[in-house]
Amino acid sequence: MMQNSKNIYQAARMAAGITQERAAELIGTSVRSVAAYESDERIPADDVVVHMTEIYGTQFLAYQHLRKNMEIARTILPEVSPTNLPMAILRIQKEVNDFLKVRDEMTEITCDGIIDDREQERWIQITKELDDICQAIITLKFVGEGSI
């Protein structure tokens, strides 16, 4: 599980049990570069992060990298908090059940192909339920990876 005191790159490397020296060798960069990424002196290029995710065995690092370094990703991708498998499954079940409560209303609002002004506020609430399902699914996807 990711430690709060370490940055995302360091936490992923350490969870994989790899030294900075070995990581640098496998990534094809210098130990100084790995240290700079891990101390937030430099942001690794996306292709470097791809290598890290493969070497460290964690796609979650790529997700974290996007959210940390790209404003658009922070806007679109939901925040994912570490959890265990039973809690992730329970969260999905809860979010799906919450959505099922508004499913018929969603159909009613959208059946004419138009979301009018009087439906807009409720539509936003319904799509929030869908966002909650997406967040729960993404959380489940990353359960068991070294850095979550």
C-alpha positions as CSV (number, residue, x, y, z in Angstrom):
1,M,0.0,0.0,0.0
2,M,1.3,3.5,-0.8
3,Q,2.9,5.3,2.0
4,N,1.8,8.9,2.4
5,S,5.3,10.1,3.2
6,K,6.7,8.9,-0.2
7,N,5.9,10.2,-3.6
8,I,4.0,8.1,-6.1
9,Y,7.1,7.0,-8.0
10,Q,9.1,6.1,-4.9
11,A,6.1,4.2,-3.3
12,A,5.6,2.2,-6.4
13,R,9.3,1.3,-6.7
14,M,9.6,0.3,-3.1
15,A,6.4,-1.7,-3.2
16,A,7.9,-3.7,-6.1
17,G,11.0,-4.3,-3.9
18,I,13.4,-2.7,-6.4
19,T,16.4,-0.4,-5.6
20,Q,16.9,2.9,-7.3
21,E,20.0,1.5,-9.0
22,R,18.1,-1.5,-10.4
23,A,15.1,0.7,-11.4
24,A,17.4,3.1,-13.3
25,E,19.0,0.1,-15.1
26,L,15.6,-1.4,-16.1
27,I,14.1,1.9,-17.1
28,G,17.2,2.9,-19.1
29,T,17.9,6.1,-17.2
30,S,20.3,7.3,-14.5
31,V,20.1,6.8,-10.7
32,R,20.1,10.6,-10.5
33,S,17.0,10.8,-12.7
34,V,15.1,8.2,-10.6
35,A,16.1,10.1,-7.4
36,A,14.9,13.4,-9.0
37,Y,11.5,11.8,-9.9
38,E,11.2,10.4,-6.4
39,S,12.0,13.8,-4.7
40,D,9.7,15.8,-7.0
41,E,12.6,17.6,-8.6
42,R,11.5,16.4,-12.0
43,I,8.4,15.0,-13.5
44,P,9.1,11.8,-15.5
45,A,8.1,11.8,-19.2
46,D,5.1,9.6,-20.0
47,D,7.3,7.0,-21.7
48,V,9.4,6.7,-18.6
49,V,6.2,6.2,-16.5
50,V,5.1,3.5,-18.9
51,H,8.4,1.7,-18.2
52,M,7.9,2.2,-14.5
53,T,4.4,0.7,-14.6
54,E,5.7,-2.4,-16.4
55,I,8.8,-2.8,-14.2
56,Y,7.0,-2.1,-10.9
57,G,3.9,-4.1,-11.9
58,T,1.4,-1.3,-11.3
59,Q,-0.9,0.4,-13.7
60,F,-2.1,2.5,-10.8
61,L,1.2,4.5,-11.0
62,A,0.2,5.7,-14.5
63,Y,-3.2,6.7,-13.2
64,Q,-1.6,8.6,-10.3
65,H,0.9,10.2,-12.6
66,L,-1.9,11.6,-14.8
67,R,-3.9,12.9,-11.9
68,K,-0.8,14.5,-10.3
69,N,0.6,16.2,-13.4
70,M,-2.3,17.0,-15.7
71,E,-5.1,19.4,-14.8
72,I,-7.5,17.8,-17.3
73,A,-6.9,14.4,-15.7
74,R,-7.7,15.8,-12.3
75,T,-10.9,17.2,-13.7
76,I,-12.0,14.0,-15.4
77,L,-10.5,11.0,-13.6
78,P,-12.0,10.4,-10.2
79,E,-9.8,10.3,-7.1
80,V,-9.1,6.7,-6.1
81,S,-8.3,5.8,-2.5
82,P,-6.5,2.7,-1.4
83,T,-8.8,-0.1,-0.1
84,N,-9.1,-3.8,0.2
85,L,-11.0,-6.2,-2.1
86,P,-14.0,-6.8,0.2
87,M,-14.5,-3.0,0.6
88,A,-14.1,-2.4,-3.1
89,I,-16.7,-5.0,-3.9
90,L,-19.1,-3.6,-1.3
91,R,-18.6,-0.1,-2.7
92,I,-19.5,-1.3,-6.2
93,Q,-22.6,-3.0,-5.0
94,K,-23.7,0.1,-3.0
95,E,-23.1,2.4,-6.0
96,V,-25.0,0.1,-8.4
97,N,-27.9,-0.2,-6.0
98,D,-28.0,3.6,-5.7
99,F,-28.1,3.9,-9.4
100,L,-30.9,1.3,-9.7
101,K,-33.0,3.6,-7.6
102,V,-32.8,6.3,-10.3
103,R,-32.7,4.2,-13.4
104,D,-36.4,4.5,-14.3
105,E,-36.1,8.3,-13.8
106,M,-33.1,8.4,-16.1
107,T,-35.2,6.6,-18.7
108,E,-38.1,9.0,-18.3
109,I,-35.9,12.1,-18.6
110,T,-34.0,10.8,-21.7
111,C,-36.8,9.0,-23.6
112,D,-37.6,12.1,-25.6
113,G,-33.9,12.7,-26.5
114,I,-33.9,16.1,-24.7
115,I,-33.0,17.1,-21.2
116,D,-34.9,20.3,-20.7
117,D,-34.3,23.0,-18.1
118,R,-36.7,21.5,-15.6
119,E,-35.0,18.1,-15.9
120,Q,-31.4,19.4,-15.8
121,E,-30.9,19.5,-12.0
122,R,-32.1,15.9,-11.6
123,W,-30.1,14.8,-14.6
124,I,-26.9,16.1,-12.9
125,Q,-27.8,14.1,-9.8
126,I,-28.3,11.0,-11.9
127,T,-25.0,11.3,-13.7
128,K,-23.4,11.8,-10.3
129,E,-24.6,8.2,-9.5
130,L,-22.9,7.0,-12.7
131,D,-19.7,8.8,-11.7
132,D,-19.8,7.1,-8.4
133,I,-20.0,3.7,-10.1
134,C,-17.0,4.6,-12.3
135,Q,-15.0,5.6,-9.3
136,A,-15.9,2.3,-7.6
137,I,-14.9,0.3,-10.6
138,I,-11.6,2.1,-11.0
139,T,-10.9,1.5,-7.3
140,L,-11.6,-2.2,-7.7
141,K,-9.3,-2.4,-10.8
142,F,-6.3,-1.2,-8.8
143,V,-6.9,-3.3,-5.6
144,G,-4.0,-5.6,-5.1
145,E,-1.4,-3.5,-7.0
146,G,1.7,-2.6,-5.0
147,S,0.9,1.1,-4.7
148,I,-2.7,1.0,-3.7
